[in-house]
Amino acid sequence: MLLHVSLQKAQLLVFLDTAIFEVNADYKEQTGQEGFAYRLKMDSDLDAEGRLLLVRLGVETPSREENPQYPFYFDVTFVGLFEFTESIQKELRKQYAAVNCPAIIFPYLRETLAHLTRRAAFPPLHLPITNFTKFVHKDAGKHEGASVKAETLHKRKPKEPSRGRKKATRGTASKQRGY
């Protein structure tokens, strides 16, 4: 997956760096299972001129050894390369690297993980929307200088499988809109 977007003061290139998905063949569904944990990983680096910012954003489950009861294990990482027309001011570097750029990349990461779980015959796993401002404040001591590295562990209950959808009658939407 490769995305190239031209912004007003920056160009962006987003691509899938890592996509590992492993189904646990030994998994046995347990009643009252609490869900599972995943880690949101973030890393960034800025070039010497202050115009190129590389942001790596990923999500992974703990390893099979750490949690053998999970139905699947994954490690998905996207990379965003942001090229600015001007050098980034020092006070904005941290915000762009830790908040703005990861917020742009996150929907691609979220959709890819949902797609992987759906393709593996599980209900799609939709990560909750992440507030990167709060994420950064939570790990404030880890964000010094232009480089940002953070990792946070989240707990998530698996979503219940859908019970089926009602079929819409042909032309219903267009009739409601008055077309």
N, C-alpha and C positions, 0 to 999 in steps of 0.2 A: 504494500500500500504506500503510495507516494502522493503527497499533496503539495502543490506549489501555489501560494497565494501572494499577491502583491498588495501590500498595505500602503497607506499614505506615506509614512516615513520609514517603512521597513519592508523587507521581503522575507517570506517564511517558507521553509521547506520542512515538511513533517513526514517521517517515514517510520515504518515498523522495524525495530531493531531485533527484538527477541519475541518469539511466540512458542512457548513450551506448554503443552497440555497433556497430562497423563491421567488416564482413568485408573482408579484403584480397583482391580479385579477382585480383591479380597473384601471389598466393602459390603457390609451387611447393614441394612437400614435399621436404626434403633428408634423406638418410640421415645418421645421427649428429648430428642437430640437438640442441643442448644445452638446449633449452627457451627460456624467455623471462623477462624481468624484469618486475616490477610494483612500484608504489609504494603503500605504505599511508600515507594522509594522515589527520591528526587535528588538530582545532581545537576550542577551547571558549571560552565566555564566560559570566561570572557577572554577574547584575544587581547593582545598588548595595546592595539589601537583603540579598543573599546567600541568597535563597530559590529563585531561578530559574536553572538551569544549562542552557545550550544546548551540546550536543556534536555536532560534525560529524565523521563517520568515512567515509572513502572509500578506494577502490582504483582505480588506473589503470595502464595500460601506458604505456611511453614512446611518443612520437608516431611516426607513420609515417615522418617525416623522420629521426628518430633510429634507428629499426630497421625498415627496409622489408621484412625477411624474415619478420615475424610473420604468422600466419594471420588474426588479428583484433586489433582495438584496442578498449579499453573504458575508461570512466570511470563508476564507480558510487559514489554518495554517499548516505548516510542521515543524517538529523538526529534527534537525541533531545532532547526538551525535558523536563527533570526539574524538577518543582515540589515543593519540600520544605515540610513544615508549619512548620518552624522554620528560622531562619537557620543556614547551614552554618558550623561553626567553621572558622577560618582554616586550621588545620593539616590538616583533612580535605578542603578545597576541591581541593587539588592531586591528592590520591589519587582522589577521585570523578571529577574531570575527566579524568585521564589513565589511570586503571585501571578503576574500577568501572563507570562509565557506558559507555565504549567496549566493555567486555566484554559488556555487556547488548545493545548494538546489533550487534556483530559477527556473530552467527548470521544475522541478517536480511540483512546485506550478503553474507555467504558464500553463502547459499541463492539470493539473487537473481542473483549472478554465475553460479552453476552452472546456474540456469534459463535465463539468457540464452544461454550457450554451447550448452546442449542444444537450445534452440529454433532456433539457427542451424546445426543439423546437425553440430555438433562434439561430441566426448565432453564431458560436463560437467566444467567446471574447478572443482575443490573446493580452495579455499584451505586451507592448513594452519591448524590451530587456533593462535591467537596468544596468547602469554603477555604481557599488557600491562604487567605489572610489569617484566619484562625489557626490553620495548620502551622504557619510560620511562627505565630506568637506562642504556640504550644511548645515549639522547639527553638525558642529564641536564642539560646546559647550556642546553637550549632551553626548559626548563619553569620559568620564574620567575613568581611572582605567581599570580593566579587564572586567567589566561588561559594556555592550553596550545596550542602549535603544534608539530607533529612530522611528519616525513616520513622514511620508511625505504625503501630499495630492496631487494627480495627477488628471488632467482632461483628459478624453478620449472620443472621438466620437465613437459611435457604428459602427462596420464595416458593410458595405452593404452586404446583402445576395448574395450568388453566383448566377450567371445567368445560371448555368448549365455548364457541362464540355463536351468538344469534345471527342467522343469515339476514342480511338486509334485502329488501325487495328491490328489484331493478328499478332504477330511476328515482328512488326515494330521496336521495340527497339533492338531486337537481330540482325536484318538485318543491322541497322545503326552501330552497334558495330562490325560487321563482324564475328559473331558467327555462 
